[in-house]
């Protein structure tokens, strides 16, 4: 397993944990309309589990086809998302 795959999985988990934590605060909302739609239908915890599973599946597929460039792109995007979530959590407690 490459370091990029491990990082991608860790970032997916970090995104779901920070998103879950942030959305427990009534001052904050989900910015992604697709994720908002899923949360409205299955609930927050199930939506985070589904989102994580999908993200890990995409990372595994990219790993399987040997696309390290796209895995790096996915990692960069999710690193930004996690940092943004942490900033929101720090700002809004």
Secondary structure, 3 states (H helix, E strand, C coil): CCHHHHHHHHHHHHHHHHHHHHHCCCCCCCCCHHHHHHHHHHCHHHHHHHHHHHHHHHHHHHHHCCCHHHHHHHHHHHHHHHHHHHHHHHHHC
